[in-house]
Amino acid sequence: MKLLSKFVVAITVFVSLTMIGCAKKPTGSYTVTTQGLYGPIDMEVELEKGIIKAVEITHNYETEGVGGYAIEVIPERIVKSQTPNVEVVSGASVTSRAIMNGVITCMKNAGMKTDNLKKIEAPKPKDEELTTDVVIVGGGGAGLAAAVSATEAGAHVILIEKMGFLGGNAIVSGGIFNCPDPAMQDNADIKSSLDPLIEAALAETPVSEIHAQVQNTVRKQFAAYKNTNKKVFDSPEWFALQTWNGGDKVGDLKMVLFYAQNAYPTLKWLESMGMKFVDQINSASGSLYMRTHTATTPNGTGYIQAFRDTLAQRNDKITILTDTEGKSLIVENGEVTGVNAVGRKGNKVTLHATKGVIMATGGFAGNVDLRMKYCQSDKWPDLSDKVITTNMPGVTGDGIRMVQDAGAHLINMDQIQLLPYANPWTGATSDITLTYSASMYINKNGQRFVREDGRRDEMSLAIIAQPEGLMYQLFSADAVPDPAKGRTLGGKAPAYYLDNHLAGYVSAPTLAELAKTLNMDPVVLQKTVDDFNSYVDEKAKDPFGRITFTKKLVTGPWYAYPRKPAAHHTMGGVDIDESTHALREDGSIIKGLYCAGEITGNIHGANRLGGNAIVDFCVFGRIAGTNAAHQN
């Protein structure tokens, strides 16, 4: 599905006069720069005798797939309707209105009347009742993965998404995917040994039979590895053990093992659809290990585009209804047989599934009421609306209520994750510079206070304890030689944020000058950097326990930007089995109901490792689609 930012259509002067009501009928091209959500939007509007012939977005900084989707469709709507007052894209209203206002400005500059422009709204659609094989609720990563595998298995699918675009939280994720990949891991850029991590995990007293079995398997694999010249040890079993341990053993180890064993095959499945990763294994923040694959595309857009491109080849098997919100599940004699939904205009949409319903509605980290209701532990000092979120506005945990009403058992609902390094004002992560292991976290006093490669919950709690609950990510030209060529998660260069004074980015030619810019003591900051470099050289041991060091920081210019923890991921949700069946409290299967992605609660336990969420929704979304299609 190719995204277009220009739409040209012939239309009569009569429509132009009645829709626009202009006194003048100018011809020519008019340019304007308007402010979008994340930066300026450059536009060109072509008029011909008062007719809006074309609206072209020539440059923008909006998020691909979100504001980027508005950039695709709003110009089309404006040209087709011959008025800038069209319906916004739900979930991308700021970008939508920026384009609409830009067109109005160009019309004014052309001498056209804009006081009484007609507002075009789509007519209220009629109630619908549709029947298909599989109904999927949620158009994020898990829902789209399920749609791909269900159609691949021959099923006809209707997918509904309550926002005006596809992608959910996945499209603004970090785009990172953890899995053992021995060939790639042999080329990992790492200075220190990871062996102590493995040895410590194997030395633990097992708490269950399956724990002992996994330990024994890893023990044998690790012994064999020591007789090789390989650089990094890894295996599905070690991935599973580390994921489980990293979640404080709260997850279901049997399910975690199944998840880990399917991670690498799922990576290959993604690549078969055109998904591309950089040719370098790294350790993402909070991943705890060198097994992170990084998407070549901004954020999680590559995954969503790969799914969309694949589904575009199966148009006869897939119907996607955006602006359509699931409200309740249809349950007949204990079996889920469909979904009651509502369209944007309030019309009823009744969907019957002859084979199964897949719930892929995500978590509830963005829903303050739900996170306050379920997360009653004393782990986090505050989860109120004072805590920002990284979540998209449409991901509010709606599916939790729907599945609970259908009899599903919820587990680990008290577990929620804060992401340590969100934008302090917006909660966004797209402005994070990809420095991998060549950066450090410092507080407002210029001091390190936590290991940067540690658990996300531990890092977040450590940041909250710092002055103003804030930290700076510090890096140098050693990590990013050219800020114009460096890369952030959202695909923009760090230079963009520096030049436009966004996200708090600052730079200075020397460390001392950077310290002054940040109101820090230059002597303190210099000692912090000197100590850090001594750990990289292995001349001293990091007192915070960091192990993934790659580069010393010695060369200017120096860069820093502020970060704060934000509500990010909910690890609790529906209890499922390996086939993704939703389970009742007694362990029985709810026939016809499958769940995948963040709505489930079996895998991550008390802390999700960075880079594990995409694996989760891809692995189980794929399984859910196949099993629903075959009624397994």
Disulfide bonds with the S-S distance in Angstrom:
none
